[in-house]
């Protein structure tokens, strides 16, 4: 837990990163991040308080390895939630071909099965990148 946050902060140190997950997962992520990034700050938000993010500015929403565990109704709830943010990019990394569609304001710009090297794990992820209709976003900026 926390590996993706670690890699993102190492690549872009000024980025503000909020982890929203189950409390037990957040605990594991916090322990990992304190050990690997002791001078870097992260925000941890238990999933039951996710609605507090509504109205906050976010550029990118990343879902990593959780939607494949959910039935369709919670997946749709999260897609609707993402659609209500002002994010311009939604990146999904899940272990299977989960039907995720954040809504009519979004275009699917990349979908592939890249293999384990993406997150340095043996897991096989499906990578899906959505962008909100915005001619100012170039695909080259996202891949």
Order of alpha helices (4+ residues) and beta strands (2+ residues): alpha-beta-alpha-beta-beta-alpha-beta-beta-beta
